[in-house]
Amino acid sequence: MSEAKIEYLLRLGDSALILGQRVSEWIGHAPIMEEDVALANVALDLIGQARLWFGYAGELEGRGRDEDALAFLREAHEYRNVLLVEQPNGNFADTLVRQFLFDAWHHALLEGLSQSHDPRIAEIAVKALKEVTYHLERSSDWVVRLGDGTEESHRKAQAALDELWTYTGELFAADAIDAELVAQGVAVDPASLREAWLHTVQAVCEAATLTAPPADAWMQSGGKQGRHTEHLGYILAEMQSLPRAHPGARW
């Protein structure tokens, strides 16, 4: 059993799960019916990816915790998602800019993980990459439509970009767990993804007439080590209410 690998799988699964939960909050509230369906599909993709990462983590751990136990029966400090995904939905621009910043990173990450020396990780990454390619195309298109749209949509998109930028630095910060798995050829060096991410973000911002904040701006961090914003607790309280009220329940 590799403790580092289990931790890494939880990071991948938690980020997908928490963003999937956030996006699903739009179901029934999206501005148009088409977006209601599209956002639901994105959420389902992310939650499906989380299931695969959790399933593998549970097998390696060998403590009898399945994907449901890992998703619903941990405390906030045990979650390893990046801080970006737990930020509130806000308005539609906030949600789509958050999605775009994550998608641009997620796509580059999965491309790298598809070459992992761990066959199971590579297999999951290849499958997820097909879905995330669509996610990135969709969120990029929306950022351009909002940024280069009306005066109000431009203002909201720029405000979202400025507000969320401080949570992007963590995507490229490595620690001992990353270093151990990169040395084994299992994981991708987070810092190696930054150039491709910046290229994608800057190209889309240019098309959207948005101004990306400085790349060297001060950044928040801590999510991968279990230090979260206050928002995660509220997400988990809602997400975990049923399984905690009825332990072991099955449909």
N, C-alpha and C positions, 0 to 999 in steps of 0.2 A: 504493500500500500504506500502510495506517495502522498504525504500530507500536503506538499506544495501543489501537486496536481489537483487534488480535491479542492483546495482553496481556489485555484485558478478556475476550475469548472464552476464553482459557486459564483465567482465574479461574473463569468459569462452569463450564467443562468439568471442571477439576480438582476443584472442590468436589463436583460430582455424581459423578465417578469414584471419588474416595477414599471418600465415604460409601457408594456402591454396593458397593465392595470390603469395607468394614467390615461392612455389613449382611449380605453374602453369607456371612460367616464363621459365621453362625447356621444355615446350611442343614445339616440333619441333627442339629442340637443344640438346636433350639427346644423350649420346654417342652411344647407340644402340636402335633399334626400340622397343624392349621389354621394355626398361626403359622409353621410351617416353610414352608408354601406362600405365605402372605402376605408374609413377609419376603423370600422369593426373588423375588416379583413386584415388590416395592418396589425391590430391588437391580437387577433388570432394567430397570425404568423409569429409574432414575438413570443406569445405564450407557448406556442408549439415548440419553438426553439428552446425556450427555458425548460420544457419537459425533457428534451433530449439531453441537455447539459446536466440537469438534476438526476436523470436516470443513470447516467454514467458515473456521476459523483457518488450516488448512493451505492452503486455496485462496488466501487473502489473502497468506500468507507467500510462496508461490511457490518454496519450496525443495525441493519433492518429498516433504515429510513428510506422510503421511496420518494418519488417526485412530489407527492402531496405533502408528506411530512416536512420535506425541505422547504416547500413553498409556504406552508401555513403554520408550522409549529416551531418557528424560531423567533427569538426576540429581535428588536430593532438593531442592537449592537452586533448581532450575528450576521446581518446582511452585508454583502460586499459589493453592492451596485455602485456605480459612479454617481456623484451628486447631481449631475445634469438631469438624469431621468426622473428624479423625484421632485423636480421643481413643478409648481402648480401649472395647470393648463392655461390659466389666464384667459385672454381672448384668442380668437382663431389664429392671429399672427404669432402670438406667443407659442402656441402649440406647434405650428408648422415650422417655425424657426428652430425650436428645440428639436423637432424631429429631423430637420435637415442637418443640423450640427452633429447629431448622433449618427444619422445614416451615413454621412460622408466618412466618419471614423469607422463605423461598423463594417462598411463595405471593404475598406482597406484592410481591416483586421481579418475578416473572413477570407479574403484573398490570400493573406499570409498563412492563416491556419489551415487552408486547404492543402498546404504543402507540409503540414506537421508530420514529424516522425511517429506520432501516435496515430495509428490507422483509424481509430474510433473518432478522435478529434477531427481528423481530416475529412472523414465521411460526413460528420455533422456539419462541418463548415461548408462543404460543397453544396449540401442540400439547402442550408440557410442562405448561402450567397445568391441563389436564384431568386429567393424572396426579397432579399435586401437590395438587390439590383433594381427591382421595381420600386421599393420604398424610396430609394435615393432619387430615381427619376421623378417620382411623384412629388416628393417634398421640394426638390430643386425647382420644378415647374411652378409650384405654388409660391415659393419665395420670390421668384421672378415676377409672377402675376401680382403679388401683393406689393412688392417694392416698387415696381414700375407701373403701378395702377393709379388709384386716386391719391389725392393729397393725404387723405386720412389713412388709407391702407399703407402708404409709404411711411408715414409717421409711426404707425404701430409696429410695422416690421422693423424699422430702425431701432425703436425703443426696445423691442424684444431682443434684437441682436446685441445691443449694448448691455442689457441686463443679464443675458445668459452667457455671455463671453467668458466671464470669470470662472465658470464651471467647466470650461473646455480643457484647461491645462492638465487636469488630472488624467485625461485620456491618454496622455503621452508620458506620464511619470512612472518610472520603474522602481520596484523595490526588490528585496531579496528573493521573493517568490518568483517574480518575473525573471530575474537573473539566473536562478537555478534552472528554470524550465527552458529558457532561451539557450543556455549552454547545452542542454540535452536535445535541442532541436524540436522540442515539443511546442513551445510558445513562440510568439512574435515579440521582438523588442518594441515596446510601445513608442520609444523615441523615433524609430525608423518609419513610423506611420505619419509623422507630423508633416513632412514635406508634401506628401500626396494629399493629405487632408487640407492643408493651407491652399494648395493649388486649386482644389475643387471649390473650396469656400470662396476664395477670392474671385474665381471665374464667375460663379453664380452671383456673388454680390455685385460684380461689375455689370452683369446683365440686368440685375434688379435695381440698379442705381442706388445701391446701399453702400455704406462705408464700414468696412470691417474694422473693429478696434485693433490697436497695436498687438502684434503677435507676442510681444514681451510684456504685456500688461500683467498686473498682479493676479494670481489665480488661487481659487479655493481648492482644497484637497482634503482627503481623509475618508471618503466613501469606501474605497477598496480595503481600508483597514477597520471598517465598522464605525467610523465617526460620521454621523449624518446630520442633516439639517432637521429642524422640527417637523418638516413636512412628511418624512417617512413614517413617523408614528401614527399620523392620521390615516395614511394609506393602509398601513397594516391593520389598524383597528377595524376598518371597513372590510378589508380583504379577508381577514382571518375570523371574523365574528361567527360565521356559521360553523366552520370546522372546529373552533374552540368550544362553541356551545354544545355541539353534538359530536364528540370525539369518536372517530372510527365509523361515522355514518357513511352509508353508500346509497346511491340512487337505486 
